[in-house]
Amino acid sequence: MGLISDGLARAVQQAYTRPIPKSAGAQMRYLVRQLKGTRPTAEQLGVSQRTVERYVRDQIRRPRADLARRLEDAVRARWQPRVREAARRQAATSTGLVVDTRARFGFTAAPGTTDDARIRHLTIALPPHHAARLFDAQDAGAGEQQLRELAAEGLGEVYFRDGGRRATGLEVQFTDVEHVEFDL
């Protein structure tokens, strides 16, 4: 995944009301229940069905580092789906998103203006309609570049164009992203 899609996922995960299971056995049991069997779980994680069964019975307690990461990611992606959906809905309809980023911003504007790209650190509250567009694009399987363009459009409208009060026609370029974090 990319910076924007991972950042959106982390923001929604902050809404969890309970922590994910800690032990490998508990995580594996949760996945087996969610995927309805040990075979689909084994296929999802790239291990044998027998390995999954041994984790479920706590015969194996400590997974390899790469398997531990895949296991935690799989559990985190399925954990509390209704809580995640409610947080996304609230951000898309009423609260919006807060974006904290350090990136190179450039823009194309009328002749005679300075459009040199420069690194800026911005913490901006995006309105709900921009949050909805980002979440909808993520759900539709948009790539990192498309999500970056949507984020640039939102940042451009709120920060550079000030909601349409200045710099009309300004097109923002969002490149060289050092970090980006979202908060609900």
ZADO-1210 file (C-alpha; in nm, 4 decimals, padded with zeros to 6 digits):
<atoms>
<atom x="00.0000" y="00.0000" z="00.0000" code="MET" pos="1"/>
<atom x="00.1037" y="00.3615" z="-00.0031" code="GLY" pos="2"/>
<atom x="00.1395" y="00.6541" z="00.2313" code="LEU" pos="3"/>
<atom x="-00.2091" y="00.7956" z="00.1801" code="ILE" pos="4"/>
<atom x="-00.4004" y="00.4658" z="00.1954" code="SER" pos="5"/>
<atom x="-00.2006" y="00.3487" z="00.4984" code="ASP" pos="6"/>
<atom x="-00.2584" y="00.6843" z="00.6675" code="GLY" pos="7"/>
<atom x="-00.6335" y="00.6614" z="00.6112" code="LEU" pos="8"/>
<atom x="-00.6364" y="00.3068" z="00.7503" code="ALA" pos="9"/>
<atom x="-00.4417" y="00.4136" z="01.0618" code="ARG" pos="10"/>
<atom x="-00.6800" y="00.7046" z="01.1203" code="ALA" pos="11"/>
<atom x="-00.9814" y="00.4740" z="01.1156" code="VAL" pos="12"/>
<atom x="-00.8031" y="00.2253" z="01.3429" code="GLN" pos="13"/>
<atom x="-00.7766" y="00.4948" z="01.6099" code="GLN" pos="14"/>
<atom x="-01.1521" y="00.4600" z="01.6539" code="ALA" pos="15"/>
<atom x="-01.1236" y="00.1021" z="01.7816" code="TYR" pos="16"/>
<atom x="-01.2943" y="00.0537" z="02.1150" code="THR" pos="17"/>
<atom x="-01.0950" y="-00.2584" z="02.2073" code="ARG" pos="18"/>
<atom x="-00.7364" y="-00.3572" z="02.1307" code="PRO" pos="19"/>
<atom x="-00.6720" y="-00.6382" z="01.8831" code="ILE" pos="20"/>
<atom x="-00.5785" y="-00.9775" z="02.0326" code="PRO" pos="21"/>
<atom x="-00.2159" y="-00.9848" z="02.1448" code="LYS" pos="22"/>
<atom x="-00.1072" y="-01.3495" z="02.1298" code="SER" pos="23"/>
<atom x="-00.0521" y="-01.5318" z="01.8026" code="ALA" pos="24"/>
<atom x="-00.2974" y="-01.8042" z="01.9075" code="GLY" pos="25"/>
<atom x="-00.5746" y="-01.5549" z="01.9827" code="ALA" pos="26"/>
<atom x="-00.5091" y="-01.3714" z="01.6555" code="GLN" pos="27"/>
<atom x="-00.5169" y="-01.7001" z="01.4623" code="MET" pos="28"/>
<atom x="-00.8404" y="-01.8116" z="01.6314" code="ARG" pos="29"/>
<atom x="-00.9985" y="-01.4777" z="01.5418" code="TYR" pos="30"/>
<atom x="-00.8927" y="-01.5136" z="01.1779" code="LEU" pos="31"/>
<atom x="-01.0210" y="-01.8710" z="01.1610" code="VAL" pos="32"/>
<atom x="-01.3619" y="-01.7506" z="01.2857" code="ARG" pos="33"/>
<atom x="-01.3657" y="-01.4581" z="01.0430" code="GLN" pos="34"/>
<atom x="-01.2551" y="-01.6585" z="00.7389" code="LEU" pos="35"/>
<atom x="-01.4661" y="-01.9594" z="00.8413" code="LYS" pos="36"/>
<atom x="-01.1987" y="-02.2253" z="00.8457" code="GLY" pos="37"/>
<atom x="-00.8336" y="-02.3107" z="00.8714" code="THR" pos="38"/>
<atom x="-00.7831" y="-02.3621" z="00.4970" code="ARG" pos="39"/>
<atom x="-00.8844" y="-02.0058" z="00.3939" code="PRO" pos="40"/>
<atom x="-00.6786" y="-01.8708" z="00.6832" code="THR" pos="41"/>
<atom x="-00.3742" y="-02.0688" z="00.5703" code="ALA" pos="42"/>
<atom x="-00.4170" y="-01.9426" z="00.2126" code="GLU" pos="43"/>
<atom x="-00.4526" y="-01.5852" z="00.3361" code="GLN" pos="44"/>
<atom x="-00.1329" y="-01.6037" z="00.5428" code="LEU" pos="45"/>
<atom x="00.0702" y="-01.8184" z="00.3045" code="GLY" pos="46"/>
<atom x="00.1288" y="-02.1045" z="00.5491" code="VAL" pos="47"/>
<atom x="00.0091" y="-02.4640" z="00.5675" code="SER" pos="48"/>
<atom x="-00.3272" y="-02.5593" z="00.7125" code="GLN" pos="49"/>
<atom x="-00.1471" y="-02.7714" z="00.9724" code="ARG" pos="50"/>
<atom x="00.0498" y="-02.4651" z="01.0896" code="THR" pos="51"/>
<atom x="-00.2737" y="-02.2738" z="01.1403" code="VAL" pos="52"/>
<atom x="-00.4183" y="-02.5627" z="01.3398" code="GLU" pos="53"/>
<atom x="-00.1103" y="-02.5724" z="01.5619" code="ARG" pos="54"/>
<atom x="-00.1407" y="-02.1972" z="01.6348" code="TYR" pos="55"/>
<atom x="-00.5124" y="-02.2384" z="01.7142" code="VAL" pos="56"/>
<atom x="-00.4294" y="-02.5072" z="01.9727" code="ARG" pos="57"/>
<atom x="-00.1394" y="-02.2993" z="02.1111" code="ASP" pos="58"/>
<atom x="00.1141" y="-02.5658" z="02.0138" code="GLN" pos="59"/>
<atom x="00.3141" y="-02.2883" z="01.8468" code="ILE" pos="60"/>
<atom x="00.3292" y="-01.9631" z="02.0388" code="ARG" pos="61"/>
<atom x="00.5834" y="-01.7403" z="01.8632" code="ARG" pos="62"/>
<atom x="00.5584" y="-01.6901" z="01.4885" code="PRO" pos="63"/>
<atom x="00.8448" y="-01.5829" z="01.2634" code="ARG" pos="64"/>
<atom x="00.8697" y="-01.2063" z="01.2260" code="ALA" pos="65"/>
<atom x="00.7244" y="-01.1988" z="00.8737" code="ASP" pos="66"/>
<atom x="00.4327" y="-01.4259" z="00.9695" code="LEU" pos="67"/>
<atom x="00.3679" y="-01.2228" z="01.2859" code="ALA" pos="68"/>
<atom x="00.3432" y="-00.9068" z="01.0748" code="ARG" pos="69"/>
<atom x="00.1110" y="-01.0703" z="00.8177" code="ARG" pos="70"/>
<atom x="-00.1035" y="-01.2157" z="01.0963" code="LEU" pos="71"/>
<atom x="-00.1378" y="-00.8846" z="01.2779" code="GLU" pos="72"/>
<atom x="-00.2133" y="-00.7000" z="00.9528" code="ASP" pos="73"/>
<atom x="-00.4830" y="-00.9543" z="00.8614" code="ALA" pos="74"/>
<atom x="-00.6457" y="-00.9272" z="01.2044" code="VAL" pos="75"/>
<atom x="-00.6208" y="-00.5465" z="01.2076" code="ARG" pos="76"/>
<atom x="-00.7864" y="-00.5276" z="00.8639" code="ALA" pos="77"/>
<atom x="-01.0883" y="-00.7228" z="00.9910" code="ARG" pos="78"/>
<atom x="-01.1084" y="-00.5968" z="01.3491" code="TRP" pos="79"/>
<atom x="-01.4286" y="-00.4158" z="01.4553" code="GLN" pos="80"/>
<atom x="-01.5740" y="-00.3531" z="01.1077" code="PRO" pos="81"/>
<atom x="-01.8823" y="-00.1716" z="01.2385" code="ARG" pos="82"/>
<atom x="-01.6714" y="00.0657" z="01.4490" code="VAL" pos="83"/>
<atom x="-01.4485" y="00.1375" z="01.1482" code="ARG" pos="84"/>
<atom x="-01.7484" y="00.1992" z="00.9244" code="GLU" pos="85"/>
<atom x="-01.9118" y="00.4302" z="01.1792" code="ALA" pos="86"/>
<atom x="-01.5898" y="00.6327" z="01.2122" code="ALA" pos="87"/>
<atom x="-01.5582" y="00.6634" z="00.8347" code="ARG" pos="88"/>
<atom x="-01.9237" y="00.7638" z="00.8008" code="ARG" pos="89"/>
<atom x="-01.8879" y="01.0294" z="01.0699" code="GLN" pos="90"/>
<atom x="-01.5750" y="01.1730" z="00.9056" code="ALA" pos="91"/>
<atom x="-01.7462" y="01.1743" z="00.5658" code="ALA" pos="92"/>
<atom x="-02.0653" y="01.3407" z="00.6862" code="THR" pos="93"/>
<atom x="-01.9881" y="01.5689" z="00.9792" code="SER" pos="94"/>
<atom x="-01.6363" y="01.5916" z="01.1222" code="THR" pos="95"/>
<atom x="-01.3995" y="01.5632" z="00.8263" code="GLY" pos="96"/>
<atom x="-01.0312" y="01.4707" z="00.8505" code="LEU" pos="97"/>
<atom x="-00.7260" y="01.6443" z="00.9905" code="VAL" pos="98"/>
<atom x="-00.4229" y="01.6044" z="00.7643" code="VAL" pos="99"/>
<atom x="-00.0718" y="01.6553" z="00.8965" code="ASP" pos="100"/>
<atom x="00.1846" y="01.6399" z="00.6184" code="THR" pos="101"/>
<atom x="00.5301" y="01.7503" z="00.5238" code="ARG" pos="102"/>
<atom x="00.5675" y="01.7542" z="00.1485" code="ALA" pos="103"/>
<atom x="00.6714" y="01.9589" z="-00.1506" code="ARG" pos="104"/>
<atom x="00.3856" y="02.1767" z="-00.2719" code="PHE" pos="105"/>
<atom x="00.3968" y="02.3466" z="-00.6070" code="GLY" pos="106"/>
<atom x="00.1207" y="02.4932" z="-00.8147" code="PHE" pos="107"/>
<atom x="00.0338" y="02.6332" z="-01.1517" code="THR" pos="108"/>
<atom x="-00.1178" y="02.9775" z="-01.1418" code="ALA" pos="109"/>
<atom x="-00.1466" y="03.2972" z="-01.3407" code="ALA" pos="110"/>
<atom x="00.1712" y="03.4358" z="-01.5024" code="PRO" pos="111"/>
<atom x="00.3728" y="03.6631" z="-01.2796" code="GLY" pos="112"/>
<atom x="00.3169" y="03.4626" z="-00.9617" code="THR" pos="113"/>
<atom x="00.5769" y="03.2538" z="-00.7876" code="THR" pos="114"/>
<atom x="00.4946" y="02.8914" z="-00.8473" code="ASP" pos="115"/>
<atom x="00.8206" y="02.7384" z="-00.7299" code="ASP" pos="116"/>
<atom x="00.7587" y="02.4220" z="-00.5365" code="ALA" pos="117"/>
<atom x="00.8806" y="02.4193" z="-00.1785" code="ARG" pos="118"/>
<atom x="00.8612" y="02.1940" z="00.1235" code="ILE" pos="119"/>
<atom x="00.5822" y="02.2871" z="00.3620" code="ARG" pos="120"/>
<atom x="00.4580" y="02.1370" z="00.6851" code="HIS" pos="121"/>
<atom x="00.0803" y="02.1686" z="00.6966" code="LEU" pos="122"/>
<atom x="-00.1780" y="02.0609" z="00.9512" code="THR" pos="123"/>
<atom x="-00.5146" y="02.1245" z="00.7901" code="ILE" pos="124"/>
<atom x="-00.8715" y="02.0198" z="00.8689" code="ALA" pos="125"/>
<atom x="-01.0360" y="01.8923" z="00.5515" code="LEU" pos="126"/>
<atom x="-01.4128" y="01.9319" z="00.5291" code="PRO" pos="127"/>
<atom x="-01.6335" y="01.6213" z="00.5261" code="PRO" pos="128"/>
<atom x="-01.6885" y="01.6169" z="00.1484" code="HIS" pos="129"/>
<atom x="-01.3126" y="01.5774" z="00.0906" code="HIS" pos="130"/>
<atom x="-01.2984" y="01.2997" z="00.3503" code="ALA" pos="131"/>
<atom x="-01.5876" y="01.1263" z="00.1725" code="ALA" pos="132"/>
<atom x="-01.4082" y="01.1501" z="-00.1624" code="ARG" pos="133"/>
<atom x="-01.0897" y="01.0027" z="-00.0148" code="LEU" pos="134"/>
<atom x="-01.2734" y="00.7145" z="00.1547" code="PHE" pos="135"/>
<atom x="-01.4869" y="00.6445" z="-00.1540" code="ASP" pos="136"/>
<atom x="-01.1785" y="00.6364" z="-00.3763" code="ALA" pos="137"/>
<atom x="-01.0021" y="00.4057" z="-00.1321" code="GLN" pos="138"/>
<atom x="-01.3050" y="00.1725" z="-00.1288" code="ASP" pos="139"/>
<atom x="-01.3121" y="00.1736" z="-00.5091" code="ALA" pos="140"/>
<atom x="-00.9517" y="00.0526" z="-00.5146" code="GLY" pos="141"/>
<atom x="-00.7899" y="00.3779" z="-00.6247" code="ALA" pos="142"/>
<atom x="-00.4143" y="00.3777" z="-00.6547" code="GLY" pos="143"/>
<atom x="-00.1769" y="00.5827" z="-00.4470" code="GLU" pos="144"/>
<atom x="-00.1416" y="00.8478" z="-00.7186" code="GLN" pos="145"/>
<atom x="-00.5166" y="00.9046" z="-00.7397" code="GLN" pos="146"/>
<atom x="-00.5453" y="00.9289" z="-00.3594" code="LEU" pos="147"/>
<atom x="-00.2555" y="01.1755" z="-00.3592" code="ARG" pos="148"/>
<atom x="-00.4317" y="01.3881" z="-00.6214" code="GLU" pos="149"/>
<atom x="-00.7525" y="01.3904" z="-00.4162" code="LEU" pos="150"/>
<atom x="-00.5582" y="01.4908" z="-00.1045" code="ALA" pos="151"/>
<atom x="-00.3827" y="01.7658" z="-00.3038" code="ALA" pos="152"/>
<atom x="-00.7165" y="01.8913" z="-00.4277" code="GLU" pos="153"/>
<atom x="-00.8513" y="01.9102" z="-00.0727" code="GLY" pos="154"/>
<atom x="-00.5395" y="02.0773" z="00.0641" code="LEU" pos="155"/>
<atom x="-00.5410" y="02.3192" z="-00.2287" code="GLY" pos="156"/>
<atom x="-00.9004" y="02.4191" z="-00.1684" code="GLU" pos="157"/>
<atom x="-00.8659" y="02.4644" z="00.2065" code="VAL" pos="158"/>
<atom x="-00.5150" y="02.6064" z="00.2389" code="TYR" pos="159"/>
<atom x="-00.4170" y="02.7708" z="-00.0891" code="PHE" pos="160"/>
<atom x="-00.7549" y="02.8789" z="-00.2265" code="ARG" pos="161"/>
<atom x="-00.9119" y="02.9367" z="00.1180" code="ASP" pos="162"/>
<atom x="-01.2446" y="02.7857" z="00.0213" code="GLY" pos="163"/>
<atom x="-01.2706" y="02.9894" z="-00.2998" code="GLY" pos="164"/>
<atom x="-01.1897" y="03.3281" z="-00.1466" code="ARG" pos="165"/>
<atom x="-00.8532" y="03.3650" z="-00.3194" code="ARG" pos="166"/>
<atom x="-00.6255" y="03.2185" z="-00.5857" code="ALA" pos="167"/>
<atom x="-00.9010" y="03.0899" z="-00.8099" code="THR" pos="168"/>
<atom x="-00.7795" y="02.8491" z="-01.0751" code="GLY" pos="169"/>
<atom x="-00.4770" y="02.7439" z="-00.8718" code="LEU" pos="170"/>
<atom x="-00.3829" y="02.3792" z="-00.9304" code="GLU" pos="171"/>
<atom x="-00.1802" y="02.2270" z="-00.6441" code="VAL" pos="172"/>
<atom x="00.0901" y="01.9640" z="-00.6943" code="GLN" pos="173"/>
<atom x="00.1596" y="01.7397" z="-00.3947" code="PHE" pos="174"/>
<atom x="00.4975" y="01.5655" z="-00.4373" code="THR" pos="175"/>
<atom x="00.7971" y="01.4406" z="-00.2373" code="ASP" pos="176"/>
<atom x="00.5786" y="01.3448" z="00.0582" code="VAL" pos="177"/>
<atom x="00.7991" y="01.2966" z="00.3648" code="GLU" pos="178"/>
<atom x="00.5109" y="01.2016" z="00.5921" code="HIS" pos="179"/>
<atom x="00.1352" y="01.2210" z="00.5996" code="VAL" pos="180"/>
<atom x="-00.0942" y="01.1421" z="00.8906" code="GLU" pos="181"/>
<atom x="-00.4709" y="01.1578" z="00.9104" code="PHE" pos="182"/>
<atom x="-00.6851" y="01.1981" z="01.2188" code="ASP" pos="183"/>
<atom x="-01.0614" y="01.1772" z="01.2539" code="LEU" pos="184"/>
</atoms>
